[in-house]
Amino acid sequence: MMEMSEAVIRREHFMPGLQLLSQAERKVLDLLVMGKTVKEVALILNKSVNTVRVQKSAIYEKLQVRNQAQAAVRYVYSQ
């Protein structure tokens, strides 16, 4: 039987970048995964649209994905 720590290590091996996300980036990703647009995320988090775009780009780079759908899949499977 696989121990919890082994499961976490294996998950992080297949989900690179998740541990690198800042708290702010995780909030943005949470909302994007829920299907919110960049503009909606900016309004909800009281940030500029440009700030959210920059954070979104950083999230994609850290998760090694190219779009919102890939980021959502990576995030959901990490939970």
DRENDOTI-363070 format. One record per atom (N, C-alpha, C): x, y, z; residue number from 1; atom name. Coordinates in steps of 0.02 Angstrom, whole numbers, plus 50000, padded with zeros to 5 digits. Layout:
N
<pt x="X" y="Y" z="Z" resi="NUM" name="CA"/>
...
REM end
This chain:
79
<pt x="50042" y="49941" z="50000" resi="1" name="N"/>
<pt x="50000" y="50000" z="50000" resi="1" name="CA"/>
<pt x="50044" y="50062" z="50000" resi="1" name="C"/>
<pt x="50026" y="50112" z="49959" resi="2" name="N"/>
<pt x="50065" y="50173" z="49953" resi="2" name="CA"/>
<pt x="50050" y="50219" z="50011" resi="2" name="C"/>
<pt x="50103" y="50244" z="50043" resi="3" name="N"/>
<pt x="50094" y="50291" z="50097" resi="3" name="CA"/>
<pt x="50078" y="50360" z="50070" resi="3" name="C"/>
<pt x="50050" y="50402" z="50112" resi="4" name="N"/>
<pt x="50029" y="50468" z="50092" resi="4" name="CA"/>
<pt x="50087" y="50508" z="50063" resi="4" name="C"/>
<pt x="50145" y="50506" z="50096" resi="5" name="N"/>
<pt x="50202" y="50545" z="50072" resi="5" name="CA"/>
<pt x="50224" y="50523" z="50002" resi="5" name="C"/>
<pt x="50219" y="50458" z="49988" resi="6" name="N"/>
<pt x="50236" y="50433" z="49921" resi="6" name="CA"/>
<pt x="50186" y="50460" z="49870" resi="6" name="C"/>
<pt x="50123" y="50463" z="49888" resi="7" name="N"/>
<pt x="50072" y="50489" z="49843" resi="7" name="CA"/>
<pt x="50085" y="50562" z="49826" resi="7" name="C"/>
<pt x="50104" y="50601" z="49877" resi="8" name="N"/>
<pt x="50118" y="50672" z="49866" resi="8" name="CA"/>
<pt x="50178" y="50680" z="49822" resi="8" name="C"/>
<pt x="50230" y="50642" z="49835" resi="9" name="N"/>
<pt x="50291" y="50645" z="49793" resi="9" name="CA"/>
<pt x="50275" y="50627" z="49721" resi="9" name="C"/>
<pt x="50238" y="50574" z="49711" resi="10" name="N"/>
<pt x="50220" y="50554" z="49643" resi="10" name="CA"/>
<pt x="50176" y="50606" z="49609" resi="10" name="C"/>
<pt x="50127" y="50634" z="49646" resi="11" name="N"/>
<pt x="50084" y="50685" z="49618" resi="11" name="CA"/>
<pt x="50125" y="50745" z="49597" resi="11" name="C"/>
<pt x="50171" y="50768" z="49639" resi="12" name="N"/>
<pt x="50212" y="50826" z="49622" resi="12" name="CA"/>
<pt x="50258" y="50812" z="49564" resi="12" name="C"/>
<pt x="50278" y="50749" z="49556" resi="13" name="N"/>
<pt x="50320" y="50730" z="49499" resi="13" name="CA"/>
<pt x="50282" y="50740" z="49434" resi="13" name="C"/>
<pt x="50218" y="50723" z="49434" resi="14" name="N"/>
<pt x="50178" y="50728" z="49374" resi="14" name="CA"/>
<pt x="50143" y="50796" z="49368" resi="14" name="C"/>
<pt x="50145" y="50836" z="49420" resi="15" name="N"/>
<pt x="50113" y="50901" z="49421" resi="15" name="CA"/>
<pt x="50165" y="50955" z="49436" resi="15" name="C"/>
<pt x="50214" y="50963" z="49393" resi="16" name="N"/>
<pt x="50267" y="51011" z="49408" resi="16" name="CA"/>
<pt x="50240" y="51082" z="49415" resi="16" name="C"/>
<pt x="50268" y="51119" z="49460" resi="17" name="N"/>
<pt x="50251" y="51190" z="49466" resi="17" name="CA"/>
<pt x="50200" y="51208" z="49518" resi="17" name="C"/>
<pt x="50157" y="51161" z="49538" resi="18" name="N"/>
<pt x="50104" y="51179" z="49585" resi="18" name="CA"/>
<pt x="50132" y="51205" z="49650" resi="18" name="C"/>
<pt x="50185" y="51176" z="49674" resi="19" name="N"/>
<pt x="50214" y="51199" z="49737" resi="19" name="CA"/>
<pt x="50248" y="51267" z="49730" resi="19" name="C"/>
<pt x="50259" y="51289" z="49669" resi="20" name="N"/>
<pt x="50291" y="51353" z="49657" resi="20" name="CA"/>
<pt x="50243" y="51412" z="49654" resi="20" name="C"/>
<pt x="50178" y="51398" z="49651" resi="21" name="N"/>
<pt x="50129" y="51451" z="49645" resi="21" name="CA"/>
<pt x="50123" y="51490" z="49710" resi="21" name="C"/>
<pt x="50121" y="51556" z="49703" resi="22" name="N"/>
<pt x="50110" y="51599" z="49762" resi="22" name="CA"/>
<pt x="50037" y="51595" z="49782" resi="22" name="C"/>
<pt x="50022" y="51621" z="49840" resi="23" name="N"/>
<pt x="49953" y="51622" z="49864" resi="23" name="CA"/>
<pt x="49909" y="51662" z="49816" resi="23" name="C"/>
<pt x="49934" y="51718" z="49791" resi="24" name="N"/>
<pt x="49896" y="51759" z="49744" resi="24" name="CA"/>
<pt x="49883" y="51721" z="49679" resi="24" name="C"/>
<pt x="49933" y="51685" z="49655" resi="25" name="N"/>
<pt x="49925" y="51647" z="49593" resi="25" name="CA"/>
<pt x="49875" y="51590" z="49603" resi="25" name="C"/>
<pt x="49875" y="51560" z="49662" resi="26" name="N"/>
<pt x="49826" y="51507" z="49676" resi="26" name="CA"/>
<pt x="49755" y="51534" z="49675" resi="26" name="C"/>
<pt x="49745" y="51594" z="49702" resi="27" name="N"/>
<pt x="49679" y="51626" z="49701" resi="27" name="CA"/>
<pt x="49656" y="51638" z="49629" resi="27" name="C"/>
<pt x="49702" y="51663" z="49589" resi="28" name="N"/>
<pt x="49686" y="51675" z="49518" resi="28" name="CA"/>
<pt x="49670" y="51609" z="49484" resi="28" name="C"/>
<pt x="49711" y="51559" z="49496" resi="29" name="N"/>
<pt x="49699" y="51494" z="49465" resi="29" name="CA"/>
<pt x="49632" y="51464" z="49487" resi="29" name="C"/>
<pt x="49616" y="51470" z="49551" resi="30" name="N"/>
<pt x="49551" y="51445" z="49576" resi="30" name="CA"/>
<pt x="49494" y="51474" z="49536" resi="30" name="C"/>
<pt x="49496" y="51539" z="49524" resi="31" name="N"/>
<pt x="49442" y="51572" z="49488" resi="31" name="CA"/>
<pt x="49442" y="51554" z="49414" resi="31" name="C"/>
<pt x="49502" y="51548" z="49384" resi="32" name="N"/>
<pt x="49506" y="51528" z="49314" resi="32" name="CA"/>
<pt x="49479" y="51458" z="49304" resi="32" name="C"/>
<pt x="49494" y="51414" z="49352" resi="33" name="N"/>
<pt x="49469" y="51345" z="49348" resi="33" name="CA"/>
<pt x="49393" y="51344" z="49352" resi="33" name="C"/>
<pt x="49365" y="51392" z="49388" resi="34" name="N"/>
<pt x="49292" y="51397" z="49393" resi="34" name="CA"/>
<pt x="49261" y="51426" z="49330" resi="34" name="C"/>
<pt x="49303" y="51445" z="49281" resi="35" name="N"/>
<pt x="49278" y="51470" z="49218" resi="35" name="CA"/>
<pt x="49272" y="51546" z="49213" resi="35" name="C"/>
<pt x="49300" y="51580" z="49263" resi="36" name="N"/>
<pt x="49297" y="51653" z="49262" resi="36" name="CA"/>
<pt x="49345" y="51680" z="49208" resi="36" name="C"/>
<pt x="49327" y="51737" z="49180" resi="37" name="N"/>
<pt x="49371" y="51771" z="49132" resi="37" name="CA"/>
<pt x="49423" y="51812" z="49170" resi="37" name="C"/>
<pt x="49473" y="51835" z="49135" resi="38" name="N"/>
<pt x="49525" y="51877" z="49166" resi="38" name="CA"/>
<pt x="49493" y="51940" z="49195" resi="38" name="C"/>
<pt x="49446" y="51969" z="49159" resi="39" name="N"/>
<pt x="49413" y="52029" z="49183" resi="39" name="CA"/>
<pt x="49372" y="52015" z="49247" resi="39" name="C"/>
<pt x="49337" y="51958" z="49248" resi="40" name="N"/>
<pt x="49299" y="51939" z="49307" resi="40" name="CA"/>
<pt x="49345" y="51927" z="49367" resi="40" name="C"/>
<pt x="49401" y="51893" z="49355" resi="41" name="N"/>
<pt x="49449" y="51880" z="49408" resi="41" name="CA"/>
<pt x="49475" y="51946" z="49436" resi="41" name="C"/>
<pt x="49491" y="51993" z="49392" resi="42" name="N"/>
<pt x="49516" y="52058" z="49413" resi="42" name="CA"/>
<pt x="49465" y="52094" z="49457" resi="42" name="C"/>
<pt x="49402" y="52092" z="49437" resi="43" name="N"/>
<pt x="49349" y="52124" z="49477" resi="43" name="CA"/>
<pt x="49341" y="52091" z="49545" resi="43" name="C"/>
<pt x="49341" y="52024" z="49546" resi="44" name="N"/>
<pt x="49331" y="51987" z="49608" resi="44" name="CA"/>
<pt x="49389" y="52000" z="49657" resi="44" name="C"/>
<pt x="49450" y="52000" z="49631" resi="45" name="N"/>
<pt x="49509" y="52007" z="49674" resi="45" name="CA"/>
<pt x="49531" y="52079" z="49682" resi="45" name="C"/>
<pt x="49493" y="52125" z="49652" resi="46" name="N"/>
<pt x="49510" y="52197" z="49656" resi="46" name="CA"/>
<pt x="49581" y="52211" z="49631" resi="46" name="C"/>
<pt x="49596" y="52184" z="49572" resi="47" name="N"/>
<pt x="49662" y="52193" z="49541" resi="47" name="CA"/>
<pt x="49650" y="52220" z="49471" resi="47" name="C"/>
<pt x="49703" y="52245" z="49440" resi="48" name="N"/>
<pt x="49696" y="52267" z="49371" resi="48" name="CA"/>
<pt x="49695" y="52206" z="49325" resi="48" name="C"/>
<pt x="49665" y="52215" z="49267" resi="49" name="N"/>
<pt x="49664" y="52161" z="49218" resi="49" name="CA"/>
<pt x="49735" y="52143" z="49198" resi="49" name="C"/>
<pt x="49779" y="52192" z="49192" resi="50" name="N"/>
<pt x="49848" y="52178" z="49173" resi="50" name="CA"/>
<pt x="49883" y="52136" z="49227" resi="50" name="C"/>
<pt x="49871" y="52150" z="49290" resi="51" name="N"/>
<pt x="49901" y="52111" z="49344" resi="51" name="CA"/>
<pt x="49879" y="52038" z="49339" resi="51" name="C"/>
<pt x="49815" y="52027" z="49327" resi="52" name="N"/>
<pt x="49790" y="51959" z="49322" resi="52" name="CA"/>
<pt x="49820" y="51924" z="49261" resi="52" name="C"/>
<pt x="49828" y="51960" z="49206" resi="53" name="N"/>
<pt x="49859" y="51931" z="49146" resi="53" name="CA"/>
<pt x="49931" y="51910" z="49160" resi="53" name="C"/>
<pt x="49968" y="51952" z="49196" resi="54" name="N"/>
<pt x="50037" y="51936" z="49214" resi="54" name="CA"/>
<pt x="50039" y="51875" z="49259" resi="54" name="C"/>
<pt x="49995" y="51872" z="49308" resi="55" name="N"/>
<pt x="49992" y="51814" z="49353" resi="55" name="CA"/>
<pt x="49972" y="51751" z="49315" resi="55" name="C"/>
<pt x="49926" y="51758" z="49269" resi="56" name="N"/>
<pt x="49904" y="51701" z="49228" resi="56" name="CA"/>
<pt x="49963" y="51674" z="49187" resi="56" name="C"/>
<pt x="50002" y="51718" z="49158" resi="57" name="N"/>
<pt x="50061" y="51697" z="49120" resi="57" name="CA"/>
<pt x="50112" y="51661" z="49165" resi="57" name="C"/>
<pt x="50121" y="51687" z="49226" resi="58" name="N"/>
<pt x="50167" y="51655" z="49273" resi="58" name="CA"/>
<pt x="50142" y="51586" z="49293" resi="58" name="C"/>
<pt x="50076" y="51580" z="49302" resi="59" name="N"/>
<pt x="50046" y="51515" z="49319" resi="59" name="CA"/>
<pt x="50059" y="51466" z="49263" resi="59" name="C"/>
<pt x="50046" y="51486" z="49202" resi="60" name="N"/>
<pt x="50056" y="51441" z="49145" resi="60" name="CA"/>
<pt x="50129" y="51418" z="49140" resi="60" name="C"/>
<pt x="50174" y="51465" z="49151" resi="61" name="N"/>
<pt x="50245" y="51448" z="49148" resi="61" name="CA"/>
<pt x="50264" y="51398" z="49203" resi="61" name="C"/>
<pt x="50241" y="51412" z="49264" resi="62" name="N"/>
<pt x="50258" y="51368" z="49320" resi="62" name="CA"/>
<pt x="50226" y="51299" z="49313" resi="62" name="C"/>
<pt x="50165" y="51296" z="49285" resi="63" name="N"/>
<pt x="50131" y="51231" z="49276" resi="63" name="CA"/>
<pt x="50152" y="51197" z="49211" resi="63" name="C"/>
<pt x="50190" y="51232" z="49171" resi="64" name="N"/>
<pt x="50212" y="51206" z="49106" resi="64" name="CA"/>
<pt x="50153" y="51187" z="49061" resi="64" name="C"/>
<pt x="50106" y="51235" z="49056" resi="65" name="N"/>
<pt x="50047" y="51226" z="49014" resi="65" name="CA"/>
<pt x="50042" y="51285" z="48966" resi="65" name="C"/>
<pt x="49998" y="51279" z="48916" resi="66" name="N"/>
<pt x="49992" y="51331" z="48866" resi="66" name="CA"/>
<pt x="49925" y="51368" z="48867" resi="66" name="C"/>
<pt x="49876" y="51341" z="48904" resi="67" name="N"/>
<pt x="49811" y="51373" z="48904" resi="67" name="CA"/>
<pt x="49772" y="51359" z="48968" resi="67" name="C"/>
<pt x="49715" y="51391" z="48974" resi="68" name="N"/>
<pt x="49675" y="51386" z="49034" resi="68" name="CA"/>
<pt x="49649" y="51315" z="49045" resi="68" name="C"/>
<pt x="49630" y="51281" z="48992" resi="69" name="N"/>
<pt x="49604" y="51213" z="48998" resi="69" name="CA"/>
<pt x="49658" y="51166" z="49026" resi="69" name="C"/>
<pt x="49719" y="51172" z="49000" resi="70" name="N"/>
<pt x="49773" y="51130" z="49025" resi="70" name="CA"/>
<pt x="49789" y="51146" z="49098" resi="70" name="C"/>
<pt x="49787" y="51210" z="49116" resi="71" name="N"/>
<pt x="49800" y="51230" z="49185" resi="71" name="CA"/>
<pt x="49746" y="51202" z="49231" resi="71" name="C"/>
<pt x="49684" y="51204" z="49209" resi="72" name="N"/>
<pt x="49629" y="51177" z="49249" resi="72" name="CA"/>
<pt x="49637" y="51103" z="49260" resi="72" name="C"/>
<pt x="49654" y="51066" z="49208" resi="73" name="N"/>
<pt x="49663" y="50994" z="49215" resi="73" name="CA"/>
<pt x="49720" y="50979" z="49263" resi="73" name="C"/>
<pt x="49775" y="51013" z="49255" resi="74" name="N"/>
<pt x="49833" y="51003" z="49299" resi="74" name="CA"/>
<pt x="49814" y="51017" z="49372" resi="74" name="C"/>
<pt x="49777" y="51071" z="49382" resi="75" name="N"/>
<pt x="49757" y="51092" z="49450" resi="75" name="CA"/>
<pt x="49708" y="51042" z="49480" resi="75" name="C"/>
<pt x="49658" y="51023" z="49443" resi="76" name="N"/>
<pt x="49606" y="50977" z="49469" resi="76" name="CA"/>
<pt x="49637" y="50910" z="49487" resi="76" name="C"/>
<pt x="49681" y="50885" z="49446" resi="77" name="N"/>
<pt x="49711" y="50819" z="49460" resi="77" name="CA"/>
<pt x="49762" y="50822" z="49516" resi="77" name="C"/>
<pt x="49781" y="50882" z="49537" resi="78" name="N"/>
<pt x="49828" y="50888" z="49592" resi="78" name="CA"/>
<pt x="49792" y="50887" z="49660" resi="78" name="C"/>
<pt x="49728" y="50896" z="49660" resi="79" name="N"/>
<pt x="49690" y="50900" z="49722" resi="79" name="CA"/>
<pt x="49676" y="50832" z="49753" resi="79" name="C"/>
REM end
